[in-house]
Amino acid sequence: MTKTRTTRGATTTPVRTPKKEVQRGRGRPPKRLSETTPTKSSRTPKSARKARGDAKDHEDEPNSRAGAAGGDSKAVGSDDDQQERPAAKRRRTYTKRKHADNALDLDACIFFPNRLDAHEANSERFIPTADDQLAFEAVRAEAAAADSRITGIPQSQLDPSTPSTPSAVVSGVGYQVKKIRIGVYEIDSWYISPYPDEYSRHPLLYICEFCLKYMKSEYTYHRHCMKCALRHPPGDEIYRDGNISVFEVDGRKNKVYCQNLCLIGKMFLDTKTLYFDVEPFLFYILCEYDSSGYHFAGYYSKEKRCAQDYNLSCIMILPSKQREGYGKLLIEFSYLLSKKEGTPGSPEKPLSDFGLLSYRSYWRRAIYEILLAMHADVAAPAVSVNELSTQTGMTVDDIISTLQTDGMLQRLPGSTSSSSNNSSGYSIVVDIDKVSEYLDKAKQKNLRRINPSMLMWTPYLTKGPFGSINNTGDSEAPPANGVSNAASGAAEVPVDELSV
């Protein structure tokens, strides 16, 4: 047997083929290029073949007409073609019907990679039956019982027959997160914080100590801690002393962070009412630094433009960081900024119970330190309330209130408020032994103090000789004639020169 080798432009030369190659099928001559079957990738698309066939029909139409007129050529629509087309059409119809029958065979189908059987995948029934309604009522009752256990609200008030919507909660009663986990601490909440309803229903809320994002599950919390790139509050570090740092965060630039901060603060402050309108405020975040980052310990906020010259609006220390002197540290820091601005400051009224105790303790210590230092200096002149206000950054109202509470402000005998001299008729009576004893006890606690040299900060609004955006006036303390402290119940005291 012979096989041929064919090349373009060359003659065909017969070649002798051994018998074994013929038996193995390797001696067959190769097919020509036009006779080979096209591969899948080289086949023409169906749309292109259809368009090509339509164009061919239009090209053959004149020839078919000419052939029909002259009788020399065969027409396209001949009898042979009409006999072949019905058979091909029947074959295609039979093939489609066969595929349709196979699609209706549910047992042969796979639903969601073998997760559903044919009965579960059947979606022909859409109208709920009586059994479905009973099952729904049972699940709703179970959910109401779970809500009662989580929120502490009696199940009688959470009627399972009512729709499960936020309006179904009793008026005036909200969901309270029982605990929060922030860092390595699990802290019990004190008051209700307006977290979203889907988060408030959980007894334990997980909060990232760096970005303050809150999460419902421990798995989500660990995944977030692995991916969170923030290791300090999103603001400017304006103070650092040892492992203590303070960051200034603008509520307009970091709105989400400050809103999360206010939600945490509401858990431990009953009088706090600001949650989401954080743009007019500046937040000062107190952090403890270690190798893993800056860990949140507390914060205080103040208004950017306050007509009453409040230097603090809200202050909160985490319960896990309380009794370490951080509250008085932030209070002292707020007065340091007030002295830097050149304006006496005061906290926003009314103060909470814990806030009033903390401020009274700080005011007393700050005033006692100045009085003791002036008593030790024999050449020092008599001090007035205005001078105490300049040195401490406190308002005259707060100084008079503290002196009256401690019984150190007394009226001189035979003096009147309308005297012609500079004296106002009042004097500061200092018991040096009492003052020294109080300061010695305060030093034994070894509390942290603010180091003014570590502050790197520029006031947001400065008060110069031409006034500022807040209000107009000079940089000196305002006149203190006839100043009264109505909030603390202090008597009206005309202050011109209160001397020691």
KEVO-439084 format. One record per residue (C-alpha): residue number from 1; x, y, z. Coordinates in Angstrom, 2 decimals. Layout:
residues N
R  pos       xx       yy       zz
R  NUM        X        Y        Z
...
end
This chain:
residues 500
R  pos       xx       yy       zz
R    1     0.00     0.00     0.00
R    2     1.19     3.51    -0.75
R    3     0.61     6.87     0.81
R    4     1.03    10.28    -0.77
R    5     2.71    13.44     0.43
R    6     1.11    16.61    -0.84
R    7     2.61    20.08    -0.78
R    8     1.41    23.27    -2.35
R    9     2.90    23.98    -5.70
R   10     4.48    20.53    -5.95
R   11     3.51    17.30    -7.61
R   12     2.19    14.33    -5.68
R   13     4.80    11.61    -5.19
R   14     3.69     8.11    -4.18
R   15     5.55     6.71    -1.19
R   16     5.72     3.07    -0.18
R   17     4.18     2.41     3.27
R   18     5.06    -0.61     5.39
R   19     2.29    -3.08     6.17
R   20     2.50    -2.61     9.99
R   21     1.87     1.14     9.73
R   22    -1.21     0.51     7.60
R   23    -2.63    -1.82    10.23
R   24    -1.99     0.70    13.02
R   25    -3.74     3.45    11.05
R   26    -0.66     5.60    10.66
R   27    -0.29     5.03     6.93
R   28    -3.40     6.90     5.89
R   29    -2.84     9.90     3.67
R   30    -3.43    13.31     5.36
R   31    -6.55    15.17     4.44
R   32    -6.40    18.35     2.50
R   33    -6.89    21.66     4.29
R   34   -10.36    22.11     2.82
R   35   -11.46    18.63     3.93
R   36   -10.34    18.91     7.56
R   37   -12.98    19.42    10.26
R   38   -12.69    22.85    11.90
R   39   -11.99    23.01    15.58
R   40   -14.35    24.57    18.13
R   41   -12.36    27.75    18.35
R   42   -12.11    28.14    14.57
R   43   -15.78    27.61    13.84
R   44   -17.78    30.56    12.58
R   45   -20.34    31.96    15.02
R   46   -23.97    31.15    14.38
R   47   -24.94    34.77    13.76
R   48   -22.11    35.16    11.24
R   49   -23.11    31.95     9.43
R   50   -26.72    33.11     9.25
R   51   -25.70    36.48     7.86
R   52   -23.42    34.78     5.36
R   53   -26.26    32.49     4.26
R   54   -28.64    35.42     3.76
R   55   -26.07    37.22     1.67
R   56   -25.54    34.08    -0.42
R   57   -29.26    33.79    -1.08
R   58   -29.37    37.36    -2.35
R   59   -26.39    36.72    -4.60
R   60   -27.95    33.57    -6.12
R   61   -31.40    35.16    -6.65
R   62   -30.59    36.67   -10.15
R   63   -29.05    33.40   -11.27
R   64   -32.11    31.50   -10.15
R   65   -34.37    33.83   -12.10
R   66   -32.21    33.52   -15.16
R   67   -32.15    29.78   -14.87
R   68   -35.91    29.62   -14.56
R   69   -36.29    31.75   -17.69
R   70   -33.71    29.97   -19.84
R   71   -33.93    26.51   -18.36
R   72   -30.16    26.04   -18.34
R   73   -29.51    26.26   -14.56
R   74   -31.27    24.73   -11.56
R   75   -33.41    27.08    -9.36
R   76   -32.72    27.46    -5.72
R   77   -36.23    26.51    -4.64
R   78   -36.26    23.18    -6.54
R   79   -38.24    20.09    -5.64
R   80   -35.18    18.32    -4.19
R   81   -34.64    21.10    -1.61
R   82   -38.34    21.14    -0.66
R   83   -38.19    17.44     0.05
R   84   -35.07    17.72     2.27
R   85   -36.18    20.69     4.47
R   86   -39.16    19.05     6.29
R   87   -36.96    16.13     7.36
R   88   -34.31    18.43     8.82
R   89   -37.00    20.48    10.57
R   90   -38.50    17.37    12.08
R   91   -35.10    16.32    13.40
R   92   -34.55    19.69    15.07
R   93   -38.01    19.62    16.63
R   94   -37.41    16.16    17.96
R   95   -34.09    17.25    19.46
R   96   -35.68    20.23    21.25
R   97   -38.48    18.11    22.62
R   98   -35.99    15.63    23.90
R   99   -34.06    18.34    25.82
R  100   -37.31    19.77    27.21
R  101   -38.33    16.37    28.54
R  102   -34.97    16.00    30.28
R  103   -35.32    19.49    31.91
R  104   -38.61    18.48    33.51
R  105   -36.96    15.53    35.21
R  106   -36.38    17.02    38.69
R  107   -34.67    13.92    40.06
R  108   -31.88    14.32    37.53
R  109   -31.25    18.00    38.41
R  110   -28.81    19.40    40.97
R  111   -30.03    22.30    43.13
R  112   -27.42    24.49    44.82
R  113   -24.67    21.81    44.65
R  114   -26.66    19.01    46.35
R  115   -27.92    21.24    49.18
R  116   -31.59    21.00    48.18
R  117   -33.52    17.99    47.04
R  118   -36.26    18.08    44.42
R  119   -39.03    18.60    46.99
R  120   -37.27    21.52    48.68
R  121   -36.45    23.14    45.35
R  122   -40.05    23.01    44.17
R  123   -41.43    26.58    44.23
R  124   -44.92    25.89    42.90
R  125   -46.61    26.57    46.29
R  126   -46.68    30.24    47.24
R  127   -49.79    30.64    49.43
R  128   -49.08    29.93    53.14
R  129   -51.20    27.25    54.72
R  130   -52.55    26.97    58.25
R  131   -49.50    24.97    59.29
R  132   -47.24    27.74    58.02
R  133   -49.12    30.35    60.04
R  134   -48.87    28.26    63.20
R  135   -45.13    27.81    62.68
R  136   -44.74    31.57    62.16
R  137   -46.61    32.39    65.37
R  138   -44.45    29.91    67.32
R  139   -41.25    31.51    66.01
R  140   -42.55    35.01    66.81
R  141   -43.38    33.98    70.40
R  142   -39.90    32.53    70.78
R  143   -38.35    35.77    69.53
R  144   -40.44    37.81    72.00
R  145   -39.24    35.61    74.86
R  146   -35.62    36.14    73.75
R  147   -36.17    39.92    73.66
R  148   -37.62    39.80    77.16
R  149   -34.55    37.98    78.47
R  150   -32.15    40.41    76.79
R  151   -33.86    43.72    77.58
R  152   -35.39    42.84    80.93
R  153   -38.82    44.02    79.75
R  154   -41.66    41.70    80.86
R  155   -43.00    39.52    78.09
R  156   -46.52    40.77    78.80
R  157   -45.47    44.20    77.54
R  158   -43.89    42.69    74.43
R  159   -47.02    41.10    72.98
R  160   -46.01    38.44    70.43
R  161   -49.23    39.07    68.47
R  162   -48.04    42.59    67.59
R  163   -45.74    43.11    64.57
R  164   -42.05    42.78    65.30
R  165   -41.10    46.41    64.58
R  166   -39.29    49.10    66.60
R  167   -42.68    50.74    67.27
R  168   -43.76    47.62    69.13
R  169   -41.38    48.52    71.98
R  170   -43.13    50.17    74.90
R  171   -42.98    53.95    74.83
R  172   -40.21    55.29    77.04
R  173   -38.48    51.91    77.32
R  174   -35.55    51.15    75.03
R  175   -33.12    48.35    74.53
R  176   -29.97    48.61    76.63
R  177   -26.64    47.04    75.90
R  178   -25.69    45.23    79.09
R  179   -21.94    45.12    78.50
R  180   -19.31    46.38    76.11
R  181   -15.94    44.89    75.36
R  182   -13.31    47.47    74.50
R  183    -9.74    46.27    74.39
R  184    -9.16    43.70    77.13
R  185   -11.96    45.01    79.38
R  186   -15.62    43.99    79.64
R  187   -17.52    46.93    81.17
R  188   -21.10    47.05    82.43
R  189   -23.10    49.92    80.98
R  190   -24.88    52.35    83.33
R  191   -27.45    54.03    81.08
R  192   -29.22    53.44    77.78
R  193   -27.27    54.58    74.73
R  194   -29.10    55.13    71.40
R  195   -27.31    52.46    69.39
R  196   -29.18    51.07    66.37
R  197   -31.90    48.60    67.32
R  198   -30.13    45.63    65.75
R  199   -27.10    46.30    67.99
R  200   -28.99    47.26    71.15
R  201   -30.69    43.87    71.29
R  202   -27.36    42.15    71.92
R  203   -26.29    41.88    75.57
R  204   -22.59    42.28    74.68
R  205   -21.28    44.80    72.18
R  206   -17.72    44.66    70.85
R  207   -15.96    48.00    70.28
R  208   -12.59    48.59    68.66
R  209   -10.46    50.66    71.03
R  210    -8.73    52.47    68.16
R  211   -11.47    53.43    65.68
R  212   -14.41    52.89    68.14
R  213   -16.42    50.88    65.62
R  214   -19.06    48.69    67.30
R  215   -19.82    45.11    66.26
R  216   -22.27    42.39    67.29
R  217   -20.22    39.21    67.18
R  218   -16.85    38.20    68.53
R  219   -15.82    36.72    65.18
R  220   -16.45    40.03    63.40
R  221   -14.58    41.84    66.16
R  222   -11.46    39.66    65.81
R  223   -11.55    39.97    62.02
R  224   -11.79    43.74    62.34
R  225    -8.89    43.91    64.80
R  226    -6.73    42.03    62.30
R  227    -7.53    44.49    59.51
R  228    -7.89    47.80    61.39
R  229    -5.00    50.03    60.36
R  230    -5.75    52.78    62.89
R  231    -3.59    52.76    66.02
R  232    -4.41    56.20    67.42
R  233    -7.34    58.66    67.31
R  234    -7.74    60.36    63.91
R  235    -6.50    63.77    65.02
R  236    -3.46    65.79    66.07
R  237    -1.39    64.75    69.09
R  238    -1.03    67.99    71.06
R  239     0.30    66.65    74.37
R  240     2.62    63.77    75.35
R  241     4.12    63.10    78.74
R  242     5.47    59.59    79.32
R  243     2.85    57.09    78.22
R  244     0.02    59.65    78.33
R  245    -1.07    61.44    75.17
R  246    -3.92    63.78    74.28
R  247    -5.28    64.07    70.73
R  248    -7.43    66.89    69.37
R  249   -10.14    65.60    66.99
R  250   -12.37    67.90    64.96
R  251   -16.00    66.78    64.86
R  252   -16.41    68.11    61.33
R  253   -13.42    66.26    59.90
R  254   -13.97    62.94    61.72
R  255   -17.73    62.77    62.12
R  256   -18.20    59.00    62.42
R  257   -15.44    58.62    65.01
R  258   -16.89    61.41    67.16
R  259   -20.40    59.98    66.91
R  260   -19.16    56.60    68.12
R  261   -17.35    58.42    70.92
R  262   -20.58    60.12    72.02
R  263   -22.46    56.81    71.99
R  264   -19.86    55.36    74.36
R  265   -20.10    58.44    76.57
R  266   -23.89    58.15    76.83
R  267   -23.48    54.71    78.43
R  268   -21.90    56.33    81.50
R  269   -23.44    59.83    81.51
R  270   -27.11    60.30    82.31
R  271   -27.30    63.99    81.36
R  272   -25.65    63.68    77.96
R  273   -27.97    64.59    75.08
R  274   -25.56    65.10    72.17
R  275   -25.03    62.04    69.98
R  276   -24.89    62.86    66.27
R  277   -24.53    66.66    65.88
R  278   -20.79    66.66    66.52
R  279   -19.59    69.14    63.90
R  280   -19.56    72.27    66.18
R  281   -17.35    70.52    68.78
R  282   -13.72    69.69    69.39
R  283   -12.90    66.42    71.15
R  284    -9.79    65.84    73.27
R  285    -9.00    62.13    73.59
R  286    -6.87    60.84    76.47
R  287    -4.86    57.73    75.55
R  288    -2.38    55.37    77.16
R  289     0.50    54.38    74.91
R  290     2.22    50.99    74.68
R  291     3.82    48.91    71.93
R  292     0.46    48.02    70.35
R  293    -0.83    51.59    70.03
R  294    -2.71    54.38    71.80
R  295    -5.48    52.89    73.96
R  296    -8.59    54.96    74.63
R  297    -9.05    55.96    78.31
R  298   -11.38    58.98    78.28
R  299   -12.23    62.25    76.58
R  300   -13.80    65.66    76.97
R  301   -15.41    67.96    74.43
R  302   -15.94    71.68    74.05
R  303   -17.62    73.99    71.59
R  304   -15.56    75.71    68.94
R  305   -17.43    79.00    69.29
R  306   -19.09    79.43    72.65
R  307   -20.55    82.77    73.74
R  308   -20.35    81.79    77.43
R  309   -16.63    80.90    77.21
R  310   -17.18    77.31    78.33
R  311   -13.93    75.36    78.16
R  312   -15.59    71.97    78.66
R  313   -18.96    70.59    77.58
R  314   -18.76    66.91    78.45
R  315   -16.16    64.73    80.18
R  316   -16.08    60.94    80.51
R  317   -13.52    58.45    81.79
R  318   -14.00    54.74    81.18
R  319   -14.91    52.88    84.39
R  320   -11.89    50.63    83.87
R  321    -9.64    53.73    84.03
R  322   -11.34    55.58    86.87
R  323    -9.73    56.32    90.25
R  324    -6.41    56.88    88.52
R  325    -6.58    60.67    88.44
R  326    -7.49    60.92    84.75
R  327   -10.59    63.04    85.42
R  328    -8.67    65.77    87.22
R  329    -5.94    65.44    84.59
R  330    -8.38    66.35    81.81
R  331    -9.87    69.15    83.90
R  332    -6.41    70.60    84.48
R  333    -5.69    70.22    80.77
R  334    -8.83    72.16    79.85
R  335    -7.75    75.05    82.09
R  336    -4.27    74.93    80.57
R  337    -5.85    75.52    77.15
R  338    -7.92    78.35    78.61
R  339    -4.78    80.06    79.90
R  340    -3.19    79.51    76.49
R  341    -6.18    81.22    74.87
R  342    -6.01    84.10    77.36
R  343    -9.65    83.66    78.44
R  344   -10.91    82.34    81.79
R  345   -12.98    79.20    81.30
R  346   -15.65    77.27    83.13
R  347   -17.44    73.94    82.57
R  348   -20.87    73.90    81.01
R  349   -23.68    74.01    83.57
R  350   -25.39    72.13    85.10
R  351   -22.74    69.70    86.27
R  352   -23.46    66.08    87.08
R  353   -22.90    64.73    90.58
R  354   -19.54    63.17    89.76
R  355   -18.56    66.21    87.71
R  356   -19.30    68.61    90.54
R  357   -17.21    66.57    92.99
R  358   -14.28    66.41    90.56
R  359   -14.40    70.13    89.81
R  360   -14.72    71.15    93.45
R  361   -11.66    69.05    94.26
R  362    -9.65    70.56    91.40
R  363   -10.70    74.16    92.17
R  364    -9.76    73.75    95.82
R  365    -6.34    72.32    95.03
R  366    -5.53    74.96    92.40
R  367    -6.48    77.86    94.69
R  368    -4.74    76.38    97.72
R  369    -1.45    75.96    95.85
R  370    -1.38    79.64    94.88
R  371    -2.35    80.84    98.36
R  372     0.29    78.66    99.99
R  373     2.97    79.88    97.57
R  374     2.09    83.51    98.26
R  375     2.12    82.91   102.02
R  376     5.62    81.46   101.78
R  377     6.79    84.53    99.86
R  378     6.86    87.32   102.41
R  379     7.52    89.98    99.79
R  380     4.53    88.96    97.70
R  381     1.74    91.57    97.53
R  382    -1.83    90.91    98.47
R  383    -3.68    88.76    95.95
R  384    -7.07    89.54    94.48
R  385    -9.70    87.31    92.93
R  386    -8.88    88.69    89.49
R  387    -5.24    87.69    89.96
R  388    -6.31    84.20    91.03
R  389    -8.43    84.01    87.88
R  390    -5.46    85.00    85.71
R  391    -3.11    82.46    87.29
R  392    -5.53    79.52    87.37
R  393    -7.59    80.16    84.22
R  394   -10.78    79.86    86.30
R  395   -13.65    82.31    86.19
R  396   -14.32    84.67    89.09
R  397   -17.62    82.90    89.76
R  398   -15.94    79.55    90.35
R  399   -13.26    81.08    92.61
R  400   -15.81    82.87    94.79
R  401   -17.94    79.74    94.99
R  402   -14.98    77.65    96.18
R  403   -13.88    80.21    98.76
R  404   -17.40    80.54   100.15
R  405   -17.83    76.76   100.35
R  406   -14.62    76.45   102.40
R  407   -15.51    79.45   104.61
R  408   -12.49    81.45   103.47
R  409   -14.36    84.53   102.23
R  410   -15.44    86.80   105.06
R  411   -16.87    90.28   105.27
R  412   -14.83    92.88   107.08
R  413   -16.57    94.42   110.09
R  414   -17.94    97.91   109.60
R  415   -17.42    97.86   105.82
R  416   -20.01    98.64   103.15
R  417   -20.19    97.80    99.48
R  418   -20.39   101.50    98.59
R  419   -17.17   102.54   100.27
R  420   -15.12   105.16    98.52
R  421   -11.84   103.28    98.68
R  422   -10.72   100.34    96.56
R  423   -11.58    97.78    99.15
R  424   -14.79    95.84    98.58
R  425   -15.29    95.03   102.22
R  426   -14.36    91.34   101.84
R  427   -11.14    89.51   102.58
R  428    -9.78    85.99   102.04
R  429    -9.03    84.37   105.37
R  430    -6.47    81.57   104.96
R  431    -5.83    78.85   107.52
R  432    -2.30    77.83   106.55
R  433    -2.34    74.63   108.59
R  434    -5.56    73.47   106.95
R  435    -4.28    74.35   103.49
R  436    -0.96    72.55   104.04
R  437    -2.69    69.46   105.40
R  438    -5.00    69.27   102.39
R  439    -2.17    69.61    99.88
R  440    -0.08    66.99   101.71
R  441    -2.93    64.47   101.44
R  442    -3.30    65.29    97.75
R  443     0.41    64.66    97.15
R  444     0.26    61.28    98.87
R  445    -2.15    60.04    96.21
R  446     0.63    60.55    93.67
R  447    -1.79    61.61    90.94
R  448    -0.65    62.62    87.49
R  449    -0.24    66.31    86.79
R  450    -0.11    68.26    83.55
R  451     3.29    69.52    82.43
R  452     2.67    72.77    80.51
R  453     6.01    72.50    78.69
R  454     4.80    69.33    76.92
R  455     1.90    71.12    75.22
R  456     2.24    71.79    71.49
R  457    -0.97    73.52    70.51
R  458    -2.35    76.61    68.80
R  459    -5.77    77.93    69.87
R  460    -8.63    77.28    67.49
R  461    -9.89    80.82    68.16
R  462    -7.69    83.44    69.76
R  463    -8.85    86.51    71.61
R  464    -6.72    89.53    70.76
R  465    -7.05    93.25    71.45
R  466    -9.53    93.61    68.58
R  467   -11.77    90.76    69.77
R  468   -12.48    87.39    68.17
R  469   -15.24    85.55    66.41
R  470   -16.66    84.41    69.75
R  471   -17.21    87.86    71.23
R  472   -15.57    91.27    71.37
R  473   -13.45    92.59    74.19
R  474    -9.87    92.84    75.32
R  475    -7.66    90.04    76.54
R  476    -7.95    91.05    80.20
R  477   -10.35    89.41    82.62
R  478   -13.87    90.91    82.54
R  479   -14.81    93.33    85.32
R  480   -15.97    91.47    88.40
R  481   -18.15    94.10    90.05
R  482   -21.34    92.55    91.36
R  483   -20.60    88.99    90.14
R  484   -22.82    86.24    91.58
R  485   -22.78    82.47    91.21
R  486   -26.44    81.50    90.93
R  487   -25.64    77.89    90.02
R  488   -23.84    77.14    93.29
R  489   -25.97    79.37    95.50
R  490   -23.18    81.86    96.24
R  491   -24.16    85.27    97.55
R  492   -23.67    88.37    95.45
R  493   -20.22    89.68    96.22
R  494   -18.83    92.95    94.81
R  495   -15.23    92.20    93.95
R  496   -12.71    94.96    93.39
R  497    -9.78    93.99    95.57
R  498   -10.21    90.87    97.66
R  499    -6.99    90.64    99.58
R  500    -5.51    87.89   101.72
end
